[in-house]
């Protein structure tokens, strides 16, 4: 199976091509830039370098969120468009699961996290069990302190591993609950990688490209404000109102 994997869920942009669970090529950058301008040229460059034609692909995989609203829309829109126009399978993988997937050698409970401002994070709980990455707690948008307290109340002796480029913003919060039972993923594992996304997508169930949408976990601030101002119109589309 040949897979094109796309992750633009945050500042990092990563695309990769996988064939039968072998990483054939990958382009990953961690710079501030416009994904809408850079993503398609990166895909085109990578496909040319590995001598693949678009019609040879079997599946398109995309990081479905949470993350940057703009970044997610760009990646998901391009993935859906490619899947539909090429008549290929589409799969969406949690952006947090992609981060947890970096830590395959770890026996710890893995806490992927992304800063969501005002002391909040996007996070979840995963653990590698053999060659399978298991989700222990669902992905969520929550305050870092509340999440740390919840995990500490449930896991009394286990060690947790923080992964994600925003870990340093919330390390103290987790150490207040777990003490020395907090570990930090190595620097090379802190960024999401398209190759990890592609490998995880190998066994994922395909989705309908027409109905697939990003998993934001939280409404955009503008939409939250609109809902507060229009409580009698919540059944209507916010997008239509702007």
C-alpha positions as CSV (number, residue, x, y, z in Angstrom):
1,X,0.0,0.0,0.0
2,X,1.3,3.4,-1.0
3,X,0.3,6.3,1.4
4,X,0.8,10.0,1.2
5,X,0.7,11.5,4.7
6,X,0.1,15.2,5.4
7,X,0.4,17.0,8.8
8,X,-0.1,20.8,8.9
9,X,-2.0,20.8,12.2
10,X,0.5,23.2,13.8
11,X,3.6,25.3,12.9
12,X,5.4,22.1,11.7
13,X,4.6,21.0,8.2
14,X,5.4,17.4,7.4
15,X,4.6,15.2,4.4
16,X,5.8,11.7,3.9
17,X,5.3,8.8,1.5
18,X,5.0,5.2,2.9
19,X,5.0,1.9,1.0
20,X,4.0,-1.3,2.9
21,X,5.1,0.3,6.2
22,X,8.4,1.4,4.8
23,X,9.3,5.1,4.9
24,X,10.2,6.1,1.4
25,X,10.6,9.8,1.9
26,X,9.7,12.7,4.1
27,X,9.9,16.5,4.2
28,X,9.5,18.2,7.6
29,X,10.0,21.9,8.5
30,X,9.5,23.7,11.7
31,X,9.3,27.3,10.6
32,X,6.6,30.0,10.6
33,X,5.2,30.0,7.1
34,X,2.0,29.9,5.1
35,X,1.1,26.2,4.8
36,X,-1.3,27.1,2.0
37,X,1.6,28.3,-0.1
38,X,4.1,25.6,0.9
39,X,2.2,22.4,1.2
40,X,1.4,21.5,-2.4
41,X,5.0,22.4,-3.6
42,X,6.3,20.1,-0.8
43,X,4.1,17.3,-1.9
44,X,5.0,17.8,-5.6
45,X,8.7,17.8,-4.7
46,X,8.5,14.7,-2.6
47,X,6.5,12.7,-5.2
48,X,9.0,13.7,-7.9
49,X,12.0,12.7,-5.7
50,X,10.6,9.2,-5.1
51,X,9.4,8.9,-8.7
52,X,5.8,8.3,-7.8
53,X,2.8,9.4,-9.8
54,X,-0.4,10.5,-8.0
55,X,-2.4,7.7,-9.5
56,X,-0.1,5.2,-7.9
57,X,-1.2,6.2,-4.4
58,X,-3.6,3.9,-2.5
59,X,-4.4,6.2,0.4
60,X,-4.1,9.8,1.6
61,X,-3.6,10.2,5.4
62,X,-4.0,13.5,7.2
63,X,-3.6,14.8,10.7
64,X,-7.2,15.6,11.7
65,X,-6.6,17.7,14.8
66,X,-6.6,19.1,17.3
67,X,-4.3,22.0,16.5
68,X,-4.2,25.3,14.6
69,X,-7.6,26.0,13.0
70,X,-6.1,27.4,9.9
71,X,-3.4,24.7,9.6
72,X,-6.0,21.9,10.0
73,X,-8.3,23.4,7.4
74,X,-5.4,23.6,4.9
75,X,-4.2,20.1,5.4
76,X,-7.6,18.5,5.5
77,X,-8.9,20.4,2.5
78,X,-5.9,19.3,0.4
79,X,-6.1,15.7,1.6
80,X,-9.9,15.6,0.8
81,X,-9.4,17.1,-2.6
82,X,-6.6,14.7,-3.5
83,X,-8.6,11.7,-2.2
84,X,-11.7,12.7,-4.1
85,X,-10.0,13.7,-7.4
86,X,-7.7,10.7,-7.5
87,X,-10.5,8.4,-6.2
88,X,-8.2,7.2,-3.3
89,X,-8.9,6.2,0.3
90,X,-8.7,8.9,2.9
91,X,-7.9,8.4,6.6
92,X,-7.7,10.9,9.4
93,X,-5.4,10.4,12.4
94,X,-5.4,12.4,15.7
95,X,-2.6,14.9,15.7
96,X,-2.0,13.9,19.4
97,X,-1.7,10.3,18.4
98,X,0.9,11.2,15.8
99,X,3.0,12.8,18.6
100,X,2.5,9.8,20.9
101,X,3.6,7.6,18.0
102,X,7.0,9.1,18.1
103,X,7.7,7.4,21.5
104,X,7.5,3.8,20.4
105,X,10.4,2.8,22.5
106,X,8.8,4.1,25.7
107,X,7.1,2.0,28.3
108,X,5.7,5.1,30.0
109,X,2.2,6.5,29.8
110,X,2.5,9.0,27.0
111,X,0.9,12.5,27.4
112,X,1.0,14.3,24.1
113,X,0.2,18.0,24.5
114,X,-0.3,21.2,22.6
115,X,-0.7,24.6,24.2
116,X,-4.2,26.0,23.8
117,X,-3.5,29.3,25.7
118,X,-4.8,30.5,29.0
119,X,-3.4,27.5,30.9
120,X,-5.3,25.1,28.7
121,X,-3.9,22.3,26.5
122,X,-5.0,19.8,23.9
123,X,-4.0,16.4,25.2
124,X,-4.8,12.7,25.6
125,X,-3.2,9.6,27.1
126,X,-1.6,6.8,25.1
127,X,0.6,3.8,25.7
128,X,2.6,1.5,23.4
129,X,1.6,-2.1,24.0
130,X,3.9,-4.2,21.9
131,X,3.7,-2.8,18.4
132,X,0.2,-1.3,19.0
133,X,-0.3,2.3,20.2
134,X,-3.3,2.2,22.5
135,X,-5.4,5.2,23.5
136,X,-5.9,5.1,27.3
137,X,-7.9,8.4,27.6
138,X,-9.7,10.3,24.8
139,X,-8.2,13.4,23.3
140,X,-9.5,16.5,25.1
141,X,-9.3,20.3,25.6
142,X,-8.7,20.9,29.3
143,X,-6.7,23.0,31.7
144,X,-3.2,21.6,32.2
145,X,-3.6,21.6,36.0
146,X,-6.9,19.8,35.9
147,X,-5.5,17.2,33.5
148,X,-2.4,16.6,35.7
149,X,-4.6,16.2,38.8
150,X,-6.9,13.7,37.0
151,X,-4.0,11.6,35.8
152,X,-2.2,11.7,39.2
153,X,-5.4,10.5,40.9
154,X,-5.8,7.6,38.6
155,X,-2.2,6.5,38.1
156,X,-0.4,6.4,41.5
157,X,2.9,4.8,40.6
158,X,3.2,5.0,36.8
159,X,5.7,7.3,35.0
160,X,4.4,9.7,32.4
161,X,6.2,11.1,29.4
162,X,5.4,14.5,28.0
163,X,5.8,14.9,24.2
164,X,5.1,17.9,22.0
165,X,7.0,21.1,21.4
166,X,5.0,23.0,24.1
167,X,6.0,20.6,26.9
168,X,8.2,23.2,28.7
169,X,5.2,25.6,29.1
170,X,3.4,23.0,31.3
171,X,6.2,20.8,32.8
172,X,6.0,22.5,36.2
173,X,2.3,21.7,36.4
174,X,2.8,18.0,35.8
175,X,5.8,17.9,38.1
176,X,3.7,19.4,40.9
177,X,1.5,16.2,40.7
178,X,3.9,13.5,39.6
179,X,7.3,14.7,40.9
180,X,10.1,12.6,39.5
181,X,7.7,10.4,37.6
182,X,7.7,12.9,34.8
183,X,9.9,12.2,31.8
184,X,10.4,14.4,28.7
185,X,10.5,12.9,25.2
186,X,13.8,13.4,23.4
187,X,14.2,16.5,21.2
188,X,14.0,14.5,18.0
189,X,10.6,13.2,19.0
190,X,9.0,16.5,20.0
191,X,7.8,17.4,16.4
192,X,5.0,15.6,14.6
193,X,6.3,13.6,11.6
194,X,4.5,12.7,8.5
195,X,6.2,9.3,8.4
196,X,4.7,8.4,11.8
197,X,1.3,9.6,10.6
198,X,1.6,7.4,7.5
199,X,2.6,4.3,9.5
200,X,-0.4,4.8,11.9
201,X,-2.7,5.3,8.9
202,X,-1.8,1.9,7.5
203,X,-4.3,0.1,9.7
204,X,-6.8,2.9,10.1
205,X,-10.3,2.7,8.6
206,X,-11.0,4.9,5.6
207,X,-13.5,7.8,5.9
208,X,-15.8,9.5,3.4
209,X,-13.9,12.5,1.9
210,X,-17.1,14.3,1.4
211,X,-18.2,14.3,5.1
212,X,-14.8,14.3,6.8
213,X,-14.0,17.4,8.9
214,X,-11.2,18.3,11.3
215,X,-11.5,17.4,14.9
216,X,-10.9,20.8,16.6
217,X,-12.0,19.7,20.1
218,X,-12.8,23.4,20.8
219,X,-14.7,26.0,19.0
220,X,-12.8,28.9,17.5
221,X,-12.9,32.0,19.8
222,X,-14.9,33.9,17.2
223,X,-17.5,31.1,17.0
224,X,-17.7,30.9,20.8
225,X,-18.4,34.7,20.9
226,X,-21.0,34.4,18.2
227,X,-22.8,31.6,20.0
228,X,-22.8,33.6,23.3
229,X,-24.3,36.6,21.4
230,X,-26.9,34.4,19.5
231,X,-28.1,31.7,21.9
232,X,-31.4,31.4,20.0
233,X,-29.7,30.6,16.8
234,X,-27.3,27.8,17.8
235,X,-29.0,25.4,15.4
236,X,-27.9,27.6,12.5
237,X,-24.5,27.6,10.9
238,X,-22.0,30.1,12.3
239,X,-20.1,30.0,9.0
240,X,-23.2,31.2,7.1
241,X,-23.5,34.2,9.5
242,X,-20.0,35.5,8.6
